[in-house]
Amino acid sequence: MNDRLDHLLVLPHLRIQNANAISSPMTWGFPAMSAFIGAIQALERNLPDETRLIFEGVGVVCHRIEPQVTEGGVIKAFHLTRNPVDKSGNTAAIVEEGRAHLEITLLIGVGSEGEELDSFDSRQALARQIFDQVQGMRIAGGSVMPAMGEKRYRPELISFDDNEDKRKKQWNRLRRRLLPGFALVLRDDRLRAHTEALKAQDANATALDAWLDLSRLNHECHVTVDENDKQQVEWQVRRPFPGWLVPIPVGYGAISDLYQPGEVANARDPNVPFQFVESLYSVGEWVSPHRLRHPDALMWFVENDIERGVYRLTNDYALTHSIED
């Protein structure tokens, strides 16, 4: 488990237009958490030289999502656009892109390198400065729309108290600000438990079978016979676990050796090492913020294993909440 948070930057109700809704080759909907990790890394690098902050993790609370898809029917399709003519003057092909409009609150764990964070005024000035800087960024491939006169949503840099009672009061106050909304957390434990349950029924079952089983609604037919030998059929939804579970990508796994800079032609950046990877998947859960007992539970962190070629994200929710679920 990561050390608990000392400072938390709250960027409330960011409106993102045309965010990438295709989070991986096998999932769509809410953007991958790696997109938000990338956004805060870009934000940290573009901070002014005099602002010496370290961003240590990110949490996301989604207040609203509007997938740009056709309405009605069971099967939906993304709204696609035909780009302008190409360089030869011919009509360009339609590129399959999925988009969604979002309204989210970003919560960023903050550390400092000599930055004074004890003063309330200095913290609020930093929060406003970073909030204004975010307005000109792209997050998850989408454009952050300017906050037009919405004074009720104010950024805040919270310094948590060492006293547990005061710390809890600070978190309770923040939780109320995050409603209504849902936070995405990691449930690796649900995937492991369901894999073992399927293996108990079928020795050939794999983690992929468990992941697919948790990713869909399973309807089962139950037939009962009454005292008059009359059969009654009832369809029920089988849910192995309570909660709003969803399939999510959590990073990348290497499928090739690590090549030195310049060895692979047409790499995006020829100055850094290159490696072919594929997506890694797990199960997440959407949780209302009022159910989170402390802010650390919604934070996502980078946890890479370079030797194994695993580049993934992790979250501590299961370690702190699953025992009492």
N, C-alpha and C positions, 0 to 999 in steps of 0.2 A: 504494500500500500504506500502511496505517496504521502510525504509530510503534509500536515494540514495547512490550509491557506492562512496567510497573514493579511494579505491585501487582495481585494477583489474589485476589478473595474467593471462597472455595469453600463452598457451601451443600450438603452432601452428602445424598443419598438422601431427597429430599422426596417424600412420598406425597401425590398429588393425586387426589381423588375426583371423578368426573363432570366431567372436563375436556371442552372442546368438541372433538369428533372430526371435525367438518365444517370443514376448514381453509379452504375456498373453494368457490365454486359448482361447481368441477370436480374437486376432490380431497377425500379423506377419510383419516382415520387419525390420524397424529400432528398435534398443533396447529401452526398456522402460527408461524414464528419471530417474526412481528410481535406475537403474543400475549405472548411472553416479553420482548420489548423494552418493551411497554407495562407489564408487571409490574414491571420494574426501574425504569422511570420513575416509576411510582406509589410504589414503595418509596423512591426517592431523595427525592421530594417530602415524604414522611411521616417522614423522619428527624428526630430532635430537632434543635433549633436549634443546639445546641452541637456536633453532629456535622457537620463540614464536609467531606463527601466528594462526589466527582463520579463517577457511574457512566458508563463510556466504551464499554461493549460487553458482550455476553452470549454465552456458549457453553452448550450444553445436551448432556448425556450422558444417554441413556435407558437405564435398567437393566431396566425392565419396562413393558409396556403390555398392558392388558386391554380391548379394544373391547367395549362392551356390545351384542353382536349375538347373533342366534340361532345356535345351533350346528348343524353338519351341513349337507351339501349345498353346491352351488357358489354359489348365490345366497343372500346373507345379508341380514337386515333388522335395523335398530336396535331395541332395546328401547324402547318408547314408553310414556308414562304419560298417563292422562286426568286433566286438572286438575280441581280442585273446581268446583262449579256456578258459573255466572257471576252477575252482579248481578241478572239477571231470574229466577234460579232454574232455568234450563235447563242441561242437561249441556254442559259446555264441549267444544270440538273438540280433537282430538289435534293437538298442534303437533309437526311433524317436527323432532326434535332428536337429534343423534348424540353419544354420550358415551363416554368411555374413562377407565379408572383408570390412573394413571401412577406410576412411581417414577423420579425424575430427580435429577441433580446439576446445580445452577446454578453457573456460573463467571462472575463479574462482574469486568470490568476496572475498576480503581479508580484515580482521581486524587484529589488532596487540595487544599483551599484552607486552608492553615495547619494542617491536622490532622497531629499528630505520628504518623508511621508507622514510625519507625526502631526504636522499642522493641518487643520481642517481646510483652511483657505488654500494652501498649496495643493492639497489633494483635489479639491474641486476645480481649481484652475487647470490642473493636468487633465482631469476628466473631460472638461469642456474642450480643451485643445485637441485631445485625441478624438473626441466625438466629431468635431468639425473636420478633422483630417479624414475620418472614415467616410464622410459624405461624398468625397471625390473618388472613392475606390470602387473596385468590382469585387463582389463576394460570390463564390460559387458560380462564376461566369456571368452573374447578373449585375445590373447597375444599381447602386444605392441611390435612392431618390432623396432629395433634400427634405429635411424636416421643416415644413412651412408653418411657422407660428405655433407649433404644438408645445406650449410651455409646460404642460403637465408631465411630459416625458423628459426628465432631466437626467443627464449622465451623472454618475457618482463613482468616486473611488473610495471604497470602504476599507477602513483599517480595523480588523477584528480585534477585540479586546482579549487579553490573556485570561481574564476571569470567565469561567465557563457560563455562569448565569448571564453575564452581560453579553457574551458572545451569542448565546442562544436568543436573547432578545433582539440583537442586531439581525440575526438570520430570519427570525419570525417577521420582523418588519419588512425585510426584503422579499420574503416569500409572498406576502400580500401584494407587493408591486408586480410580481410576475404572473398574477392571475388576471384573466383566464389565459391558460396556455398549457402546453405539455413539453416536458423535457425528455430528450432521447438518452437512454442509458444502455449500458452493455449487459447482456444476460448470457454470457458464455456458460454459466452454470445450468441454465435451462437446456441448452443444447447438449451438454454432456449428460445430464440426467435422462433426457429423452433418447439419446443414443444408447445408453445402457438399457433402458426399458425395451427398446426395439430389439436389441441383441438378445435379451432374455426370451423374446418370442421367436426370433429368427437369428441364428448365428451368423448369417451372411449380411445382416443389416450393417449399414455404414453411417458415418456422420452426415453424409449427403442425404441419405434417406430421412434421417431425423430432421435435417434442415428443411427439406422439401415438405415434410409432414407438418412442421410448425409454420410453414409459410402459406398455408392454404386453410380454407374452411372444409372440414371433413364431416359430411352428413352420413349418418348411419341409420339403417332401417331396424326398428325394433317391433317384433311381432308378438302379440300377447293373445292368449285364448281365454275367453271368459267362461263362466259356468255353463253356458249354452253351446259350447264348442264353436263359438263365433270368433273369428280372428279379427283383431284390430291392429292396424299398421300405423306406426308413428315414426316420423323422421326426426332425429335429434342431431344436434351439432356436437361432435366430439371435440373437447378442448382439454388437452393434457395438463395445461396450467392456466391459472387465472391471469388476467392482465391483457394489455394490448401489445402483443408480441408481433414483431415485424422482421423480415429478413434484411440484413444490412451488410454492406462491404466494410471491412475494418482495416484494409491496407493491401499490401502486395507481397507476394512470395516469388523468389528468384527461380527462373527456369533455365538460366544459363550462367556461365562464369562471369566474373566481374572484369570487364574490359577496361584497359587504361584509356585516358583521354585521347581522342583522335583515332582510335582503332576501328570504330564503327562509323561507316560513312552515313552522312545525312542525320547524325544525332542532333537533337535540339541545341545542346550546348557542347561544343567539342572540347571544352576546357575542363570538364569534370568526368570522372569514371562513368561507365555505362553498363547497364545490366538489363537483360530481358526479364520481365516479371509477368505474373498473372494475378488477378484479384483474389483476395482472401475474404471469406464470408463468415458471418456469425449471426446471432440473433440479438436484436435490441428490443427495448420496451419503452413505450411512451408512458411517462409518469407525470401526474399533476404535481407542480412544485410544492403544494401544501403537504404532500406525503414525504418529502425529503427532510430528513432530520438534521442535516447539516449541508453546507454548500459543497464540500468536497465530493459528495456523492454524484453530482452532475458533471464534474470536470473530466475532460478527456485529455490524455497525455500521449506523447510519442514513446513507444517502447520497441526499439529496434534490436535485432540480433544479427549483426553483420556477418558473423561466421556462418550462420545457417541461411543467410539470405532472406531474412524475414523482416519486413518493414511494416509495422502495424501500429494501431492505436489501441489504447486500453482505457478502462474506466473502472472505478472502485465501487460502484453501486452494490454489486452482488456481495462483496466482502462485508459491507456494513448493514445491509438491509435484508438479505435473503433469509437470515436465521429467524427473523420475526415476521416474515411475510405469511 
